[in-house]
Every structure is written in structure tokens, then in C-alpha cells.
Amino acid sequence: MIYNRLGDLTAAEKHLHLALDIHGLDRRRTRAIVLADLAGVRLRQGNADGAMSTWSDFLNCADGVRSVKVRAAIQDMSVRLRHFPDVPEAQELRTRAAALV
């Protein structure tokens, strides 16, 4: 996420993909947080469809996980999705997120 903060979104996305591909990254909490970060990077790149797809994967992974970081990521996602009031997928994600919190 350092690359994200520096504004190098291409490198940020690349390294988040590498993190997902690391053998052993099977802890649901860790994987969920990486997916949430990846969705945020994709949104900053202007790839709203990619962000929503990744947030869907994030919610699938986060289901049943009790974590302050996951809860914060869900709330952050919900706030960002408010910018897409006319997009059915965004509304569906917000509904799913509300059920998890």
C-alpha cells in the first residue's frame, strides 16, 4: 500500500496481486483485507467495474470474519459506493455489506 500512497497505482496493483498469489495466503482475514485494498486501487485507477468485482470477492471472503480491519474496510467500501447511486451492482454490494456489519 506504500505504492498506493505514493500514487504509483500500477505498482500497487501489481504488488497486491503478488500478495494474493503468495502460497499460504489462505487466512480469510488477510486475504479479505488485500482484496479490499486492491478494489480501492482499482477504483482510484478509474476501473469502477474492476473495483466492484473485487469488492464482491472481498465480501465473499469477509463473510463470517470478525475483525476491526475487515469491518473498517466494509464501511470504507460502502462510503465509496455511494458515489454510484444508479449502478445496481453498487447497491447490491452495499446491501451485502450491511448484512455483514
C-alpha positions as CSV (number, residue, x, y, z in Angstrom):
1,M,0.0,0.0,0.0
2,I,3.1,2.3,0.1
3,Y,2.9,2.5,-3.7
4,N,-0.8,3.4,-3.4
5,R,0.1,6.3,-1.0
6,L,2.9,7.4,-3.4
7,G,0.4,7.5,-6.3
8,D,2.0,4.6,-8.2
9,L,-1.2,2.7,-8.7
10,T,0.2,0.3,-11.3
11,A,2.9,-0.9,-8.9
12,A,0.3,-1.0,-6.1
13,E,-2.0,-3.3,-8.1
14,K,0.9,-5.5,-9.1
15,H,2.1,-6.0,-5.6
16,L,-1.4,-6.6,-4.3
17,H,-1.8,-9.3,-6.9
18,L,1.5,-10.8,-5.8
19,A,0.3,-10.8,-2.2
20,L,-2.8,-12.7,-3.3
21,D,-0.7,-15.2,-5.2
22,I,1.6,-15.9,-2.2
23,H,1.3,-19.6,-1.3
24,G,-0.2,-19.7,2.1
25,L,-2.3,-16.6,1.9
26,D,-5.3,-18.6,2.8
27,R,-6.2,-16.8,6.1
28,R,-9.5,-15.3,5.2
29,R,-9.0,-12.1,7.2
30,T,-5.7,-11.3,5.5
31,R,-7.0,-12.3,2.0
32,A,-10.1,-10.1,2.6
33,I,-8.1,-7.1,3.5
34,V,-5.8,-7.5,0.5
35,L,-8.9,-7.8,-1.8
36,A,-10.4,-4.6,-0.2
37,D,-7.1,-2.7,-0.8
38,L,-7.0,-4.0,-4.4
39,A,-10.5,-2.8,-5.0
40,G,-9.6,0.7,-3.7
41,V,-6.6,0.8,-6.0
42,R,-8.8,-0.2,-9.0
43,L,-11.3,2.5,-8.1
44,R,-8.6,5.1,-8.0
45,Q,-7.4,3.9,-11.4
46,G,-10.9,4.7,-12.7
47,N,-11.8,1.0,-13.1
48,A,-15.1,1.0,-11.3
49,D,-16.2,-2.3,-12.8
50,G,-13.0,-4.0,-11.6
51,A,-13.3,-2.4,-8.2
52,M,-16.9,-3.7,-7.8
53,S,-15.9,-7.2,-8.9
54,T,-13.0,-7.2,-6.4
55,W,-15.3,-5.9,-3.7
56,S,-17.7,-8.7,-4.4
57,D,-14.8,-11.2,-3.9
58,F,-13.8,-9.3,-0.7
59,L,-17.3,-9.6,0.7
60,N,-17.3,-13.4,-0.1
61,C,-14.1,-13.7,1.7
62,A,-15.1,-11.5,4.6
63,D,-18.3,-13.3,5.4
64,G,-18.0,-14.7,8.9
65,V,-14.7,-13.0,9.7
66,R,-14.8,-10.9,12.9
67,S,-12.1,-8.2,12.6
68,V,-11.9,-4.5,13.2
69,K,-9.9,-4.1,10.0
70,V,-12.4,-6.0,7.9
71,R,-15.3,-4.0,9.4
72,A,-13.4,-0.8,8.6
73,A,-12.9,-2.0,5.0
74,I,-16.6,-2.8,4.7
75,Q,-17.5,0.7,5.9
76,D,-15.0,2.3,3.6
77,M,-16.3,0.4,0.6
78,S,-19.9,1.4,1.5
79,V,-18.9,5.0,1.6
80,R,-17.2,4.8,-1.8
81,L,-20.1,3.0,-3.3
82,R,-22.4,6.0,-2.5
83,H,-20.8,7.7,-5.5
84,F,-22.6,5.2,-7.7
85,P,-26.3,5.5,-6.8
86,D,-27.6,4.5,-10.2
87,V,-25.4,1.4,-10.5
88,P,-27.3,-1.8,-9.5
89,E,-24.1,-3.7,-8.7
90,A,-23.1,-0.9,-6.3
91,Q,-26.4,-1.1,-4.5
92,E,-26.2,-4.9,-4.3
93,L,-22.7,-4.6,-2.7
94,R,-23.9,-2.1,-0.2
95,T,-26.8,-4.4,0.8
96,R,-24.4,-7.3,1.2
97,A,-22.1,-5.2,3.2
98,A,-24.9,-4.0,5.5
99,A,-25.7,-7.6,6.3
100,L,-22.1,-8.4,7.3
101,V,-21.7,-5.4,9.7
